[in-house]
Amino acid sequence: MKRLMLLVFSLALAFAAAAGEWHIETVDSTDGYTSLALDSSGYPHISYYIGYPLNDLKYAYWDGGSWQTETVDSPGYVGTYTSLALDSSGRPHISYYDATNRNLKYARWNGSSWQIQTVDSWKDIGWCTSLALDSSDRPHISYYDVTDENLKYACWNGGSWQIQTVDTAGDVGYFNSLVLDSSDIPHISYFEDIYFSDGNLKYAYWNGSSWQIVTIDMAGDVGGYTSLALDSSDNPHISYCSYGYSRPDDIKYAHWNGSFWQIQTVDSTDGYTSLALDSYDNPHISYYDNHLKYAYWEDGPGVAGAEVSASVNDEGVLVGWTVTGDAPAAVRVLRSAGKDEPVAVSGPLPGEAVRWLDAKVEAGVEYCYWLETTEEDGKVSRFGPTETVNFPGAAREIELSVYPSPAIGAFTVDYTLPENGRISISLYDLSGRRVSTVFDGETAAGRHEFSCDVSALPPGVYLVHLDSGAGTLTRRVVIAR
């Protein structure tokens, strides 16, 4: 289980989650830094930092009737960036930052007392820790190196801590969250920019030989306090928050459904989030909003998901989608150009709409598209993005093709014009005699095609000639019987 951190994925990204309702309650007064895990009975366990004047690491769990709390570590300023995991016996293990000694620490309950050790003490290290236990109950920890501003990963091999660097692409690794999949392979969500300026949510996983890294959400100042969990299919789920620098404060939730990312807003606030999934893969999130809060998801009617696609045609980019679950009250299409933040381009569309043409596109610009759905109760979900598309714009030169050849009864003329104008398309025999005028008139720029009936002509070799203000072209065609 774990703490939170910022992250962004692009690979085919989509926003939303299954329909249902969040239930929220208060556990204790605290300054933040919470981490949540569920035991075999589905009861929540939370490690958290109590804040001034105590500055202690604390631990709370639900015993079936009430919340029980206790202190884990108290000398100095200890317990920030806490991360909690339960082992196969249900005993808690916690990684956290010791602000007094500026190092990474690890505590575990042995059945009678808390055992504490230092993991890494190189310079100022151990911020934003995230803890996971493998199939042998050995700890693995991801964390932020403050001095070198990168994401690091440590694992216990039974005798010592093994440490490596995951990502060094600028200020990366803040608010990271680690989980191990069913093969004990590490997966990490994290924030790309510690200064929260157009920050991105990122996701990394180990493929057996190197770290694979993708961006999930880059909608401006997103990815703070991420928390990552894997479902029964090893698909990643992430809770995180956005900031108010360029957008409203929100607690958000994203998950990979096997084909694309789905993202939704849980609560209108920001804070330290921690995510866990129950036996039905439903999300449970603890987070800080002046008090410790807890949210969980229950399935219900509503929009369950959507697949979004985009394809280029002569008029622009055609965006299409398929919504699963209940039909929304309304939808709209959002678009990003290059690395820009997505903005609405369609205006409100009826909920039963399934496609929309974006005619206001520029040649040579890379675009991605999202679908935003609004339900009757006002819930808004976003799905996407599509794969990147590039609108080529009008052709720079005229093009002409004729097929099939040989042709029996008819052939197709396919031509493209760089500008509007009058054109003439004629059919000639090899002696240079015009057999017929296939087309003569005004034509818009772009690609066109039509079928030409030649069933009355004798077999032989003919020439199709296109004459326009942009130039002339001739193609050969064989007519057979």
C-alpha positions in Angstrom: 0.0 0.0 0.0 1.3 3.4 0.1 1.7 7.2 0.0 1.3 9.4 -2.8 3.1 11.1 -5.6 2.6 12.8 -8.9 2.4 11.0 -12.2 1.2 11.3 -15.7 0.8 8.3 -18.5 0.3 8.8 -22.2 0.2 5.8 -24.0 -3.4 6.0 -24.9 -4.7 7.9 -21.8 -8.4 8.0 -20.8 -10.3 9.6 -17.9 -13.1 8.1 -15.6 -14.0 5.2 -13.4 -16.9 2.8 -12.8 -20.1 4.5 -11.7 -21.0 4.6 -8.0 -20.7 6.7 -4.9 -18.0 7.8 -2.5 -18.5 7.4 1.3 -16.4 9.7 3.6 -15.7 9.7 7.3 -13.2 11.4 9.7 -10.7 9.2 11.7 -8.4 11.5 13.6 -7.0 15.1 13.6 -3.6 15.2 11.9 -1.3 17.3 9.7 -1.2 14.8 6.8 1.2 12.2 5.4 -1.2 9.3 5.6 -0.8 5.7 4.2 -3.5 3.1 4.0 -3.6 -0.7 3.9 -6.5 -3.2 4.2 -6.1 -6.5 6.1 -7.5 -9.9 5.1 -10.8 -8.9 6.7 -11.0 -5.7 4.7 -10.3 -3.5 7.8 -8.3 -0.3 7.2 -4.9 0.3 8.8 -3.3 3.8 8.5 0.1 5.1 9.3 0.3 8.9 9.6 2.3 11.9 10.9 0.7 13.7 13.8 2.5 17.1 13.4 3.3 19.9 15.8 3.9 19.9 18.7 4.4 16.1 18.9 5.9 15.5 15.4 5.5 11.7 15.8 4.9 8.7 13.5 1.5 7.1 14.5 -0.4 4.1 13.4 -4.2 3.5 13.5 -6.3 0.5 12.6 -10.0 -0.5 12.7 -10.6 -3.5 15.0 -14.2 -4.0 13.7 -15.8 -1.7 16.3 -13.6 1.4 16.6 -10.3 3.0 15.6 -7.2 2.1 17.6 -4.2 4.4 17.5 -0.6 4.2 18.8 2.8 5.9 18.5 5.5 4.1 16.4 8.5 6.6 16.6 8.7 9.9 18.5 12.3 11.2 19.1 12.8 14.4 17.0 10.8 15.1 13.8 9.9 11.6 12.5 7.1 10.1 10.5 6.8 12.4 7.5 6.3 10.8 4.1 5.1 7.6 5.8 4.2 4.4 3.8 2.5 1.4 5.3 2.3 -2.3 4.2 0.9 -5.4 6.0 2.8 -8.7 5.8 1.4 -12.2 5.3 0.6 -12.3 9.1 -1.1 -8.9 9.0 1.7 -7.2 10.8 2.5 -3.6 9.8 5.7 -2.4 8.2 6.4 1.4 7.7 8.9 3.4 5.8 9.3 7.1 6.6 11.6 10.1 6.7 13.5 11.2 9.8 13.7 15.0 9.4 16.0 15.3 12.3 18.7 13.1 10.9 17.7 13.6 7.3 17.6 9.9 6.3 15.3 7.1 5.3 14.0 4.8 8.1 12.1 1.6 8.2 10.0 0.2 11.1 8.2 -3.2 11.5 6.1 -4.7 14.2 7.5 -8.1 15.3 4.5 -9.1 17.4 5.5 -7.4 20.6 7.4 -4.2 19.7 8.4 -1.9 16.8 11.8 -2.7 15.3 13.4 0.4 13.6 16.5 0.7 11.3 18.1 3.2 8.9 17.9 2.3 5.2 19.8 5.1 3.4 21.6 8.1 5.0 23.5 9.4 2.0 23.3 13.2 2.2 19.6 14.4 2.5 17.6 11.4 1.4 14.3 9.6 2.0 11.6 12.0 1.2 8.3 10.7 -0.2 9.0 7.1 0.7 6.8 4.3 -0.5 7.0 0.7 0.9 5.9 -2.7 -0.6 6.6 -6.2 0.6 7.4 -9.1 -1.7 6.1 -12.6 -1.6 8.8 -13.4 1.1 7.7 -10.3 3.2 10.9 -8.6 2.3 10.7 -4.7 2.1 11.1 -2.7 -1.1 11.2 1.1 -0.9 11.0 3.9 -3.5 12.0 7.4 -2.3 13.2 10.8 -3.4 16.9 11.9 -3.2 16.7 15.5 -2.2 20.4 16.3 -3.0 20.4 14.8 -6.5 16.7 15.4 -7.2 16.0 11.9 -8.6 13.9 8.8 -7.9 15.6 5.9 -6.1 14.7 2.4 -5.2 15.9 0.1 -2.4 15.2 -3.6 -1.7 16.2 -5.9 1.2 17.9 -9.1 -0.1 17.9 -10.8 3.3 21.2 -9.4 4.4 21.6 -5.8 3.2 19.8 -3.0 1.3 20.3 -2.9 -2.5 19.9 0.6 -3.9 19.5 1.9 -7.5 18.4 5.0 -9.3 15.1 4.8 -11.4 14.7 8.2 -13.1 17.1 11.2 -13.4 15.1 13.3 -16.0 15.1 16.6 -14.1 13.3 17.0 -10.8 11.7 13.6 -10.6 10.7 11.2 -7.8 8.8 13.5 -5.5 5.6 11.9 -4.0 6.4 8.5 -5.3 4.4 5.3 -4.7 5.6 1.8 -5.1 3.9 -1.6 -5.5 5.1 -5.1 -6.5 3.0 -7.1 -8.9 2.3 -10.9 -8.7 5.8 -11.6 -10.0 7.4 -9.2 -7.4 8.2 -6.7 -10.2 8.3 -3.1 -8.9 5.9 -0.4 -10.3 6.2 3.2 -9.2 4.0 6.3 -9.7 5.6 9.7 -9.1 5.7 13.5 -9.8 7.9 14.9 -12.5 8.5 18.5 -11.2 8.9 19.1 -7.5 8.2 22.8 -7.9 4.6 22.1 -9.0 4.8 24.1 -12.2 2.9 22.3 -14.9 3.9 19.1 -13.2 3.1 15.7 -14.6 2.0 12.4 -13.2 4.4 9.6 -14.3 4.6 5.8 -14.0 7.6 3.5 -14.1 7.9 -0.3 -14.0 10.7 -2.8 -14.2 10.6 -5.0 -17.4 13.3 -7.4 -16.1 16.3 -5.4 -17.4 15.5 -1.7 -17.3 12.9 0.8 -16.1 10.0 1.6 -18.5 8.6 5.1 -17.9 5.3 6.7 -19.2 3.4 9.9 -18.6 -0.3 9.5 -17.4 -1.7 13.0 -16.7 -0.2 16.3 -17.8 -3.3 18.5 -17.6 -1.3 21.2 -15.7 -0.1 21.0 -12.1 -1.2 17.3 -11.6 0.4 14.3 -9.9 0.9 15.4 -6.3 0.9 12.9 -3.4 0.4 9.9 -5.7 -0.5 6.4 -4.3 -0.4 3.3 -6.5 -2.1 0.0 -6.2 -2.4 -3.0 -8.6 -5.6 -4.9 -9.1 -6.1 -8.7 -9.5 -5.0 -8.4 -13.1 -1.8 -6.4 -12.2 -3.4 -3.2 -13.8 -2.3 0.0 -12.0 -4.6 2.3 -10.1 -3.4 5.7 -8.8 -4.8 8.3 -6.5 -3.2 11.8 -6.6 -4.1 15.5 -6.4 -4.0 18.5 -8.6 -3.0 21.9 -7.4 -4.6 25.4 -7.6 -1.8 27.2 -9.5 -3.5 26.7 -12.9 -6.5 24.6 -12.0 -8.8 23.7 -9.1 -7.6 21.6 -6.2 -8.8 18.0 -6.6 -8.3 14.6 -5.2 -8.2 12.4 -8.4 -8.2 8.7 -9.3 -6.8 7.1 -12.4 -6.7 3.4 -13.4 -5.5 1.4 -16.4 -8.5 -0.8 -17.6 -6.3 -2.9 -19.8 -6.7 -0.7 -22.9 -6.5 2.9 -21.7 -6.3 5.1 -18.6 -9.5 6.3 -16.9 -9.5 9.3 -14.6 -12.1 10.9 -12.3 -12.3 13.5 -9.5 -13.0 12.1 -6.0 -13.2 15.3 -3.8 -12.6 19.0 -4.4 -9.5 19.5 -2.2 -5.8 18.6 -2.3 -3.8 16.7 0.1 -1.8 13.5 0.9 -3.6 10.6 -0.6 -3.2 6.8 -0.1 -5.0 4.2 -2.1 -6.0 0.5 -1.5 -8.2 -1.9 -3.5 -10.6 -4.3 -1.9 -11.2 -7.9 -3.1 -13.6 -6.6 -5.8 -10.8 -4.2 -7.0 -12.9 -1.2 -5.8 -10.7 1.8 -4.6 -10.4 3.0 -1.0 -8.6 6.3 -0.5 -7.4 8.1 2.7 -6.4 11.7 2.4 -5.9 14.9 4.3 -8.4 17.8 4.2 -7.8 19.6 7.5 -8.7 16.3 9.0 -7.9 12.7 8.1 -10.6 11.5 5.6 -11.5 8.2 4.0 -13.3 7.6 0.7 -14.4 4.3 -0.9 -16.1 3.4 -4.1 -19.2 1.3 -4.6 -20.5 0.3 -8.1 -23.8 1.8 -9.3 -25.5 3.1 -12.4 -23.8 5.6 -14.6 -21.0 5.9 -17.2 -18.6 3.0 -16.7 -16.0 3.9 -19.4 -15.4 5.1 -23.0 -13.1 4.2 -25.9 -12.1 7.2 -27.9 -10.5 7.3 -31.4 -9.4 9.9 -33.9 -8.8 9.7 -37.7 -7.8 12.2 -40.3 -10.0 12.8 -43.4 -10.1 15.6 -46.0 -12.2 17.9 -43.9 -10.2 17.6 -40.6 -10.1 15.1 -37.8 -13.0 12.8 -37.0 -13.3 11.9 -33.3 -15.4 8.9 -32.5 -16.3 7.2 -29.2 -18.2 4.3 -27.6 -19.5 4.8 -24.0 -20.1 1.8 -21.8 -22.6 1.8 -18.9 -25.5 4.3 -18.8 -25.7 7.0 -21.4 -24.4 10.4 -20.2 -26.6 13.5 -20.2 -24.0 15.3 -22.4 -20.5 15.0 -23.8 -17.9 17.2 -25.2 -14.6 16.8 -27.0 -11.3 18.2 -25.7 -8.1 18.6 -27.8 -4.4 19.2 -27.0 -1.9 20.4 -29.6 1.6 19.2 -29.0 2.3 19.3 -25.3 -0.4 21.9 -24.6 -3.1 21.3 -21.9 -6.3 19.9 -23.4 -9.1 22.4 -23.9 -12.7 21.9 -25.0 -13.2 22.3 -28.7 -16.7 20.9 -29.4 -19.0 22.6 -27.0 -21.8 20.6 -25.4 -23.0 17.6 -27.4 -26.0 15.3 -26.7 -25.3 12.2 -24.6 -26.3 9.9 -27.5 -23.7 11.5 -29.9 -21.0 9.1 -31.1 -18.7 11.2 -33.3 -17.6 14.8 -33.9 -15.6 16.4 -36.7 -12.8 18.9 -35.8 -12.6 21.0 -38.9 -10.4 23.7 -37.2 -7.1 22.0 -37.4 -3.8 23.2 -38.8 -1.5 21.3 -41.1 1.6 19.7 -39.5 0.3 20.0 -35.9 0.1 16.9 -33.7 -3.3 16.5 -31.9 -4.7 14.3 -29.2 -8.3 14.1 -28.2 -10.3 13.3 -25.0 -14.0 12.7 -24.4 -15.6 14.4 -21.3 -19.0 13.0 -20.2 -21.5 14.7 -17.8 -24.1 12.6 -16.0 -27.5 13.6 -14.8 -26.2 14.1 -11.2 -23.4 16.4 -12.5 -20.5 14.0 -12.3 -17.9 14.7 -14.9 -15.5 12.1 -16.2 -12.8 12.3 -18.9 -11.6 9.6 -21.2 -8.5 9.6 -23.4 -6.2 10.6 -24.9 -6.4 9.1 -28.3 -3.2 8.2 -30.2 -1.6 11.3 -31.8 -2.9 12.3 -35.2 -1.3 14.8 -37.7 -3.5 16.6 -40.1 -1.5 17.0 -43.4 -3.6 19.8 -44.8 -4.1 20.5 -48.5 -1.8 18.8 -51.0 1.0 21.0 -52.3 0.8 19.4 -55.8 -1.9 17.8 -57.9 -2.2 14.0 -57.7 -3.9 11.5 -60.0 -4.4 7.8 -60.0 -6.6 5.4 -62.0 -7.6 1.9 -60.9 -8.1 -1.0 -61.5 -6.1 -1.5 -64.7 -7.1 -3.6 -66.6 -10.6 -2.3 -66.0 -13.8 -4.2 -67.0 -16.9 -2.0 -67.3 -15.6 0.8 -65.1 -12.6 2.3 -63.4 -12.1 4.8 -60.5 -10.4 8.2 -60.9 -8.7 9.4 -57.7 -7.3 12.9 -57.6 -6.1 15.5 -55.2 -6.0 19.3 -55.7 -3.9 21.8 -53.7 -6.5 24.6 -54.2 -10.0 25.4 -55.3 -10.5 25.8 -59.0 -11.9 24.6 -62.3 -10.6 21.3 -63.6 -11.2 19.0 -66.6 -10.7 15.3 -66.8 -10.9 13.6 -70.2 -10.3 10.2 -71.7 -8.1 9.8 -74.8 -7.2 6.9 -77.1 -3.5 6.4 -78.1 -4.0 8.3 -81.3 -4.7 11.5 -79.3 -8.4 11.6 -80.0 -10.6 12.7 -77.1 -13.0 9.8 -76.4 -15.0 11.5 -73.7 -15.0 14.3 -71.1 -15.2 12.5 -67.8 -15.6 15.7 -65.6 -15.5 19.5 -66.2 -16.3 22.0 -63.4 -15.4 23.8 -60.2 -13.8 21.6 -57.5 -12.7 22.2 -53.9 -9.2 21.6 -52.8 -8.5 18.1 -51.3 -8.9 14.5 -52.3 -11.8 13.3 -54.6 -12.7 10.2 -56.4 -15.5 8.9 -58.8 -16.3 6.0 -60.9 -16.2 6.2 -64.8 -18.4 3.9 -66.8 -16.5 2.6 -69.9 -18.7 -0.4 -70.7 -19.5 1.0 -74.1 -15.9 1.5 -75.2 -13.9 -1.1 -77.1 -11.0 -2.8 -75.3 -7.6 -1.2 -75.6 -5.2 1.3 -74.0 -6.5 4.7 -73.0 -5.1 7.9 -71.3 -6.8 9.8 -68.5 -5.8 13.4 -68.6 -6.4 16.0 -65.8 -6.1 19.7 -66.6 -6.2 22.3 -63.7 -4.9 25.7 -62.8 -2.2 23.9 -60.7 -1.0 21.8 -63.6 -1.7 18.7 -65.7 -1.3 15.0 -65.2 -1.9 11.9 -67.4 -2.4 8.3 -66.4 -2.6 5.1 -68.5 -5.5 2.6 -68.2 -6.3 -0.6 -70.0 -9.9 -1.4 -70.7 -10.7 -5.1 -71.1 -13.7 -7.4 -71.7 
